[in-house]
C-alpha cells in the first residue's frame, strides 16, 4: 500500500509502510513539494503514486530508509 505523506510520519504510519519489505522502506520524494510516498515494493511504485498525486517527474527522487533497530 503506497501512502502519501505531507507531514512527518507517525510511528503507526512507519509500521504500515514497512509491511511490504519488513526491514526497510523504499520511498520516493517530490522534493519541491515536500511530499513523500512510501509503502511500495519498488521505488517505481511510490513514484507512480506521486505522479498520480500531481508531482512533476523531474522533481521525484528515490531513497532507501531503515529505521533504527528496536523501533
Protein Blocks (a to p, Z undefined) as FASTA:
>chain_A
ZZddfbdcdfklmmmmmmmnomaccddddfknopacehiabfklmmmmmmmnopafklpc
cddddddehZZ
